[in-house]
Amino acid sequence: MKTAIKTTLVFATMAIVFSGLSGCGGGSQATPSSNLAQMANAVSNKGQTGDSEYPMLVGSIANADIELIDGTKFKIADRKGKVLLLNLWGVWCGPCRIEMPHLVEMQDKFREQGFQVIGLNIGDEDLQPDTTDRIQKFAAEMKLNYELARIDNNLTNEFNKLARFDGVPISMLIDRDGRLRGVFAGAGPKVITRMKEVVPQVIEGKETIKPPGEPANKASEQKLEVKEADENKSEKK
């Protein structure tokens, strides 16, 4: 019970960044900050173990079979020992294109330190499975240097529920133990900047350091970085 309450505080006290260029998506875009406590409860009830205050990635995502564009499959749970940035995207999503050069930069910079970006394509404009040819052509155009995979609508919905954001891009940062260390919704400048601050901290095994100007909360209350896109400025499909 104590752990669940503490995890709720983690979400409830964190800074929320609103992005002017948030993301592409469907009906209900970002979740108002008043619902962050509900999100924290959903995460903490899905697998908080051991003495760490960071929640494990939910099993429905961690143990799902994910198809890489070369046809092979893997589970996120099998990548323990790596720091993963799981990035949901679509070829049709303008903000996704804006974010991608930053993902390429981080992959180049931290590859030798066990960092992997995995781009999870959620489908075409109608959310039907995109063809591998189209994905590969797009990857070549954008000079993507990280793994690409396709996920179905069911798994996309699991990510949306966890992020409380019905759109893309969504990025989730997973540490070497399989714990969720960051949720970044949208592709605004503040979101990208904060992502690039948090990634090296997690790679180095550090706690998340709050940026200057945030409320002076205890370090234990700053555990998980969650960024929300502005629901009033979301780019529709």
Residue frames relative to the residue before (quaternion, step in Angstrom):
aa qw qx qy qz dx dy dz
M 1.0000 0.0000 0.0000 0.0000 0.00 0.00 0.00
K 0.6404 0.5332 -0.3162 0.4534 3.55 0.99 -0.93
T 0.6493 0.5258 -0.3120 0.4523 3.57 1.00 -0.88
A 0.6557 0.5184 -0.3126 0.4513 3.58 0.94 -0.90
I 0.6507 0.5099 -0.3150 0.4662 3.57 0.98 -0.85
K 0.6580 0.5150 -0.3075 0.4553 3.56 0.98 -0.92
T 0.6510 0.5124 -0.3172 0.4615 3.56 1.00 -0.84
T 0.6060 0.5432 -0.3481 0.4654 3.58 1.07 -0.71
L 0.6421 0.5204 -0.3225 0.4613 3.58 0.99 -0.81
V 0.5753 0.5982 -0.3680 0.4192 3.54 1.08 -0.74
F 0.7247 0.4228 -0.2358 0.4904 3.55 0.86 -0.98
A 0.6948 0.5194 -0.2920 0.4028 3.55 0.86 -0.94
T 0.7547 0.4058 -0.2163 0.4679 3.60 1.08 -0.64
M 0.5189 0.6667 -0.4184 0.3334 3.58 1.19 -0.14
A 0.5508 -0.5921 0.4667 0.3581 3.57 -1.28 0.37
I 0.2279 -0.7584 0.5972 0.1273 3.55 -1.06 0.82
V 0.1685 -0.7854 0.5910 0.0740 3.58 -0.77 1.06
F 0.1926 -0.7763 0.5911 0.1047 3.56 -0.80 1.00
S 0.2457 -0.7974 0.5421 0.0998 3.54 -0.73 1.11
G 0.4410 -0.7037 0.4940 0.2575 3.56 -0.90 0.93
L 0.7463 0.2194 -0.1499 0.6103 3.57 1.18 -0.52
S 0.1038 -0.9042 0.4126 0.0378 3.48 0.48 1.31
G 0.7086 -0.4171 0.3265 0.4661 3.56 0.51 -1.10
C 0.4841 -0.6192 0.5249 0.3267 3.50 -1.38 -0.02
G 0.2981 0.7843 -0.5159 0.1731 3.55 -0.99 0.62
G 0.6755 -0.5231 0.3821 0.3523 3.45 -1.42 -0.13
G 0.8917 -0.1522 0.0784 0.4191 3.47 -1.27 -0.63
S 0.8086 0.1526 -0.0933 0.5604 3.59 0.37 -1.14
Q 0.2576 -0.8005 0.5239 0.1360 3.54 -0.43 1.19
A 0.8436 -0.0798 0.0460 0.5291 3.60 -0.75 -0.93
T 0.4600 -0.6730 0.5131 0.2688 3.53 -1.21 0.56
P 0.5087 -0.6289 0.4766 0.3444 3.60 -0.94 0.79
S 0.6151 -0.5969 0.3657 0.3628 3.57 -1.08 0.70
S 0.5611 0.6132 -0.3984 0.3880 3.63 1.12 -0.41
N 0.6770 0.4813 -0.2953 0.4721 3.60 1.21 -0.36
L 0.4145 0.7288 -0.4709 0.2745 3.61 1.18 0.04
A 0.6143 0.5470 -0.3611 0.4394 3.60 1.03 -0.65
Q 0.6225 0.5256 -0.3391 0.4703 3.59 1.06 -0.72
M 0.6334 0.5244 -0.3256 0.4667 3.56 1.03 -0.79
A 0.6483 0.5241 -0.3211 0.4492 3.58 0.95 -0.86
N 0.6452 0.5123 -0.3261 0.4636 3.57 0.95 -0.81
A 0.6389 0.5332 -0.3298 0.4458 3.59 0.98 -0.85
V 0.6732 0.4843 -0.2968 0.4734 3.57 0.99 -0.81
S 0.7076 0.4822 -0.2918 0.4262 3.58 0.74 -1.05
N 0.6732 0.4981 -0.3027 0.4550 3.58 1.05 -0.65
K 0.6610 0.5391 -0.2982 0.4285 3.58 1.25 -0.27
G 0.8459 -0.2124 0.1168 0.4750 3.61 1.06 0.12
Q 0.2473 0.7469 -0.5742 0.2263 3.59 0.83 0.90
T 0.0945 0.8106 -0.5700 0.0952 3.60 -0.58 1.09
G 0.7847 0.3258 -0.2351 0.4720 3.53 -1.26 0.41
D 0.6757 -0.5179 0.3536 0.3874 3.55 -1.30 -0.29
S 0.4853 0.6550 -0.4430 0.3732 3.58 1.23 0.12
E 0.3846 -0.7210 0.5299 0.2267 3.53 -1.13 0.71
Y 0.5558 0.5701 -0.4085 0.4463 3.58 1.25 0.04
P 0.4165 -0.7256 0.4833 0.2578 3.63 -0.87 0.87
M 0.5069 -0.6112 0.5075 0.3346 3.54 -1.16 0.63
L 0.5452 -0.5736 0.4835 0.3741 3.58 -1.16 0.56
V 0.5530 -0.6448 0.4067 0.3361 3.57 -0.86 0.95
G 0.5927 -0.6368 0.3796 0.3150 3.54 -1.02 0.89
S 0.6123 0.5735 -0.3537 0.4136 3.58 1.07 -0.70
I 0.6901 0.4071 -0.2630 0.5375 3.57 1.24 -0.47
A 0.6834 0.5253 -0.2949 0.4124 3.57 0.81 -1.03
N 0.7855 0.3383 -0.1612 0.4925 3.59 1.02 -0.81
A 0.4363 0.6956 -0.4629 0.3339 3.58 1.26 0.22
D 0.4419 -0.6504 0.5445 0.2920 3.57 -1.15 0.65
I 0.0756 -0.7983 0.5975 -0.0058 3.55 -0.72 1.14
E 0.3048 -0.7818 0.5260 0.1385 3.56 -0.83 1.06
L 0.3052 -0.7274 0.5897 0.1732 3.55 -0.71 1.11
I 0.6069 -0.5963 0.3668 0.3763 3.60 -1.09 0.51
D 0.6077 0.5209 -0.3798 0.4637 3.61 1.23 -0.08
G 0.6215 -0.5853 0.3167 0.4134 3.56 1.32 0.16
T 0.5851 0.5619 -0.3864 0.4389 3.61 1.19 -0.23
K 0.2971 -0.7550 0.5613 0.1629 3.56 -1.25 0.44
F 0.0177 -0.7812 0.6240 0.0078 3.52 -1.23 0.53
K 0.3135 -0.6949 0.6037 0.2333 3.54 -1.38 0.17
I 0.5526 -0.6066 0.4536 0.3478 3.55 -1.04 0.75
A 0.6107 0.5736 -0.3426 0.4251 3.58 1.05 -0.75
D 0.6470 0.5299 -0.3169 0.4475 3.60 1.16 -0.56
R 0.6517 0.5306 -0.3140 0.4417 3.59 1.24 -0.21
K 0.2753 0.7675 -0.5371 0.2159 3.61 1.13 0.40
G 0.6633 0.4303 -0.3711 0.4870 3.52 -1.01 0.89
K 0.6937 0.3773 -0.2452 0.5624 3.55 1.32 -0.32
V 0.3405 -0.6583 0.6135 0.2725 3.54 -1.29 0.37
L 0.1266 -0.8302 0.5428 0.0118 3.55 -0.59 1.19
L 0.1121 -0.7286 0.6680 0.1014 3.52 -1.16 0.71
L 0.1492 -0.8025 0.5765 0.0389 3.56 -0.34 1.30
N 0.0560 -0.8357 0.5447 -0.0416 3.55 -0.49 1.24
L 0.2122 -0.7708 0.5915 0.1046 3.58 -0.58 1.19
W 0.1015 0.8085 -0.5636 0.1355 3.55 -0.81 1.02
G 0.1540 -0.7540 0.6252 0.1300 3.51 -1.39 0.13
V 0.6033 -0.5682 0.4190 0.3710 3.57 -1.14 0.66
W 0.7011 0.5019 -0.2490 0.4411 3.56 1.05 -0.85
C 0.6081 0.6091 -0.3229 0.3935 3.60 1.28 -0.30
G 0.3815 -0.7579 0.4913 0.1965 3.57 -0.48 1.23
P 0.6744 0.4845 -0.3111 0.4623 3.64 0.81 -0.88
C 0.5815 0.5703 -0.3786 0.4396 3.59 1.11 -0.58
R 0.6393 0.5258 -0.3154 0.4639 3.58 1.00 -0.84
I 0.6425 0.5291 -0.3189 0.4533 3.57 1.00 -0.84
E 0.6943 0.4917 -0.2689 0.4514 3.57 0.99 -0.86
M 0.6012 0.6536 -0.3525 0.2953 3.59 0.98 -0.85
P 0.6313 0.5231 -0.3726 0.4346 3.67 0.85 -0.68
H 0.6346 0.5188 -0.3309 0.4677 3.58 1.11 -0.60
L 0.6219 0.5157 -0.3352 0.4847 3.58 1.09 -0.64
V 0.6215 0.5329 -0.3241 0.4740 3.57 1.04 -0.83
E 0.6496 0.5281 -0.3070 0.4526 3.58 0.93 -0.92
M 0.6865 0.4749 -0.2868 0.4701 3.59 0.89 -0.94
Q 0.6273 0.5308 -0.3469 0.4521 3.58 1.00 -0.75
D 0.6535 0.5045 -0.3072 0.4733 3.59 0.95 -0.84
K 0.7031 0.5074 -0.2683 0.4197 3.55 0.84 -1.01
F 0.8252 0.2672 -0.0921 0.4891 3.57 0.91 -0.95
R 0.3165 0.7865 -0.4881 0.2072 3.60 1.25 0.11
E 0.7170 0.4675 -0.2582 0.4480 3.58 0.84 -0.97
Q 0.6606 0.4850 -0.3034 0.4862 3.58 1.29 -0.13
G 0.6245 -0.5875 0.3306 0.3944 3.56 1.21 0.47
F 0.4712 0.6561 -0.4473 0.3839 3.56 1.14 0.65
Q 0.0113 -0.8023 0.5964 -0.0212 3.56 -0.93 0.91
V 0.2242 -0.7024 0.6600 0.1441 3.52 -1.01 0.93
I 0.0448 -0.7700 0.6359 0.0272 3.57 -0.99 0.84
G 0.2226 -0.7893 0.5628 0.1032 3.55 -0.55 1.21
L 0.1492 -0.8059 0.5719 0.0354 3.54 -0.64 1.17
N 0.2228 -0.7991 0.5489 0.1026 3.56 -0.26 1.28
I 0.2746 -0.8079 0.5047 0.1310 3.58 -0.69 1.10
G 0.7110 -0.4290 0.2639 0.4907 3.61 1.24 0.04
D 0.6598 -0.5186 0.3722 0.3965 3.52 -1.34 0.00
E 0.7954 -0.3111 0.2163 0.4731 3.55 -1.29 -0.26
D 0.7206 0.3848 -0.2295 0.5292 3.59 1.16 -0.54
L 0.4725 -0.6996 0.4034 0.3529 3.57 1.36 0.27
Q 0.4043 0.6359 -0.5194 0.4030 3.50 1.08 0.90
P 0.6524 -0.5360 0.3367 0.4168 3.64 -1.03 0.62
D 0.3579 -0.7252 0.5484 0.2127 3.56 -0.83 1.00
T 0.5111 -0.6441 0.4652 0.3281 3.60 -1.10 0.60
T 0.5649 -0.5966 0.4407 0.3615 3.56 -1.12 0.61
D 0.5979 0.5660 -0.3634 0.4360 3.60 1.08 -0.65
R 0.6728 0.4894 -0.3011 0.4659 3.57 0.90 -0.90
I 0.6472 0.5185 -0.3147 0.4617 3.57 0.99 -0.84
Q 0.6780 0.4954 -0.2947 0.4562 3.57 0.90 -0.93
K 0.6324 0.5230 -0.3277 0.4682 3.58 1.03 -0.77
F 0.6533 0.5055 -0.3024 0.4757 3.56 0.98 -0.86
A 0.6453 0.5295 -0.3176 0.4499 3.59 0.97 -0.88
A 0.6489 0.5059 -0.3146 0.4732 3.56 1.03 -0.78
E 0.6368 0.5379 -0.3167 0.4526 3.57 1.01 -0.86
M 0.7523 0.3867 -0.1925 0.4974 3.57 0.98 -0.94
K 0.3633 -0.7571 0.4674 0.2765 3.58 1.33 -0.08
L 0.1747 0.8086 -0.5366 0.1664 3.55 0.94 0.95
N 0.1911 -0.8151 0.5444 0.0522 3.56 -0.90 0.97
Y 0.6475 0.4978 -0.3113 0.4858 3.56 1.24 0.35
E 0.6847 -0.5046 0.3441 0.3976 3.54 -1.31 0.36
L 0.1367 -0.7747 0.6134 0.0703 3.55 -1.13 0.73
A 0.0247 -0.7900 0.6117 -0.0336 3.52 -1.05 0.84
R 0.3415 -0.7014 0.5778 0.2398 3.53 -1.33 0.16
I 0.0860 -0.7801 0.6165 0.0629 3.56 -1.06 0.76
D 0.4659 -0.6844 0.4850 0.2815 3.56 -1.13 0.62
N 0.7250 -0.4571 0.2964 0.4215 3.55 -1.31 0.19
N 0.6107 0.5636 -0.3583 0.4254 3.59 1.04 -0.69
L 0.6952 0.4493 -0.2809 0.4858 3.57 0.90 -0.90
T 0.5874 0.5578 -0.3643 0.4595 3.58 1.08 -0.67
N 0.6541 0.5167 -0.3085 0.4582 3.58 0.96 -0.86
E 0.6145 0.5400 -0.3492 0.4569 3.59 1.06 -0.69
F 0.6469 0.4960 -0.3128 0.4874 3.58 0.99 -0.82
N 0.6505 0.5264 -0.3182 0.4455 3.59 0.92 -0.90
K 0.6520 0.5130 -0.3138 0.4618 3.57 0.97 -0.84
L 0.6736 0.4942 -0.3002 0.4603 3.57 0.91 -0.87
A 0.7224 0.4259 -0.2381 0.4899 3.58 0.96 -0.87
R 0.2643 -0.7632 0.5303 0.2577 3.59 1.21 -0.47
F 0.6025 0.4997 -0.3604 0.5074 3.54 1.02 0.90
D 0.1990 -0.8072 0.5508 0.0738 3.55 -0.58 1.20
G 0.6344 0.4907 -0.3522 0.4823 3.54 0.46 1.20
V 0.3055 -0.7072 0.5910 0.2394 3.54 -1.34 -0.23
P 0.5495 -0.1285 -0.8191 -0.1025 1.53 -2.29 0.95
I 0.1132 -0.7105 0.6845 0.1177 3.49 -1.38 0.44
S 0.0551 -0.7808 0.6215 0.0335 3.58 -0.98 0.84
M 0.0902 -0.7794 0.6190 0.0355 3.56 -0.98 0.91
L 0.2486 -0.7798 0.5650 0.1047 3.54 -0.82 1.08
I 0.0899 -0.8036 0.5882 -0.0117 3.56 -0.71 1.17
D 0.3380 -0.7636 0.5086 0.2098 3.60 -0.77 0.95
R 0.7566 -0.4295 0.2602 0.4187 3.56 -1.32 0.09
D 0.6828 0.4625 -0.2800 0.4914 3.58 1.24 -0.39
G 0.5717 -0.6118 0.3743 0.3985 3.59 1.28 0.06
R 0.5008 0.6547 -0.4227 0.3766 3.56 1.22 0.42
L 0.4905 -0.6641 0.4934 0.2737 3.53 -1.12 0.79
R 0.0728 -0.8410 0.5360 -0.0083 3.56 -0.58 1.16
G 0.8203 -0.0088 -0.0086 0.5718 3.58 1.18 -0.18
V 0.0964 -0.7542 0.6470 0.0576 3.54 -1.18 0.71
F 0.0211 -0.8154 0.5765 -0.0483 3.56 -0.55 1.19
A 0.0756 -0.8171 0.5715 -0.0047 3.57 -0.45 1.23
G 0.7736 0.2770 -0.2349 0.5192 3.55 -0.80 1.03
A 0.3353 -0.7524 0.5404 0.1714 3.55 -1.31 0.12
G 0.2696 0.7702 -0.5316 0.2270 3.56 1.02 0.77
P 0.6954 -0.4988 0.3147 0.4107 3.60 -1.18 0.45
K 0.6725 0.4975 -0.3104 0.4515 3.60 0.91 -0.84
V 0.6319 0.5273 -0.3273 0.4642 3.56 1.06 -0.77
I 0.6784 0.4878 -0.2921 0.4652 3.58 0.86 -0.95
T 0.6365 0.5309 -0.3272 0.4538 3.58 0.95 -0.85
R 0.6862 0.4770 -0.2927 0.4647 3.57 0.86 -0.93
M 0.6047 0.5494 -0.3551 0.4544 3.59 1.04 -0.74
K 0.6992 0.4728 -0.2705 0.4631 3.58 0.91 -0.93
E 0.6086 0.5139 -0.3532 0.4907 3.58 1.24 -0.23
V 0.7132 0.4776 -0.2624 0.4410 3.57 0.91 -0.94
V 0.5949 0.6078 -0.3710 0.3729 3.61 0.96 -0.82
P 0.7151 0.4311 -0.3006 0.4609 3.67 0.66 -0.90
Q 0.5852 0.5690 -0.3748 0.4396 3.59 1.12 -0.58
V 0.6818 0.4727 -0.2819 0.4819 3.56 0.94 -0.91
I 0.6160 0.5453 -0.3457 0.4513 3.59 0.99 -0.78
E 0.7223 0.4307 -0.2354 0.4872 3.58 1.00 -0.84
G 0.5214 -0.6717 0.3965 0.3462 3.59 1.29 0.06
K 0.4693 0.6845 -0.4322 0.3526 3.56 1.22 0.42
E 0.5376 -0.5534 0.5073 0.3840 3.51 -1.34 0.21
T 0.5912 -0.5579 0.4369 0.3851 3.53 -1.21 0.46
I 0.2322 -0.7680 0.5841 0.1224 3.54 -0.87 0.98
K 0.4058 -0.7238 0.4942 0.2591 3.56 -0.69 1.03
P 0.4887 -0.6754 0.4642 0.2991 3.59 -1.01 0.77
P 0.6418 -0.5164 0.3831 0.4179 3.61 -1.18 0.41
G 0.7647 0.3679 -0.2691 0.4555 3.54 -1.06 0.76
E 0.5672 0.5659 -0.4100 0.4359 3.60 1.20 -0.19
P 0.6541 -0.5042 0.3744 0.4217 3.60 -1.21 0.43
A 0.4797 -0.6888 0.4687 0.2754 3.57 -1.03 0.79
N 0.1029 0.7927 -0.5873 0.1269 3.54 0.35 1.24
K 0.6267 -0.5146 0.4143 0.4133 3.55 -1.27 0.31
A 0.6221 -0.5593 0.3925 0.3822 3.56 -1.15 0.63
S 0.6584 0.5277 -0.3165 0.4335 3.58 0.99 -0.78
E 0.6755 0.4621 -0.2936 0.4939 3.56 1.25 -0.28
Q 0.6472 0.4974 -0.3083 0.4885 3.59 1.31 0.16
K 0.2698 0.8508 -0.4349 0.1191 3.55 1.27 0.31
L 0.8360 0.1755 -0.0545 0.5170 3.56 0.69 -1.02
E 0.2988 -0.7683 0.5455 0.1512 3.53 -0.71 1.11
V 0.0312 0.7825 -0.6205 0.0408 3.57 -0.77 1.04
K 0.1026 -0.7945 0.5978 0.0299 3.53 -0.78 1.02
E 0.1705 -0.7901 0.5827 0.0846 3.56 -0.93 0.91
A 0.3965 -0.6730 0.5652 0.2654 3.53 -1.15 0.64
D 0.5610 -0.6000 0.4541 0.3450 3.54 -1.22 0.53
E 0.3853 -0.7629 0.4705 0.2195 3.58 -0.49 1.19
N 0.6684 0.5026 -0.3031 0.4569 3.57 1.19 -0.42
K 0.7480 0.3661 -0.2034 0.5149 3.58 1.26 -0.24
S 0.3617 0.7572 -0.4823 0.2513 3.56 1.21 0.32
E 0.4019 -0.7034 0.5370 0.2351 3.53 -1.05 0.82
K 0.3099 -0.7678 0.5358 0.1654 3.57 -0.62 1.09
K 0.5683 -0.5607 0.4737 0.3718 3.53 -1.29 0.40
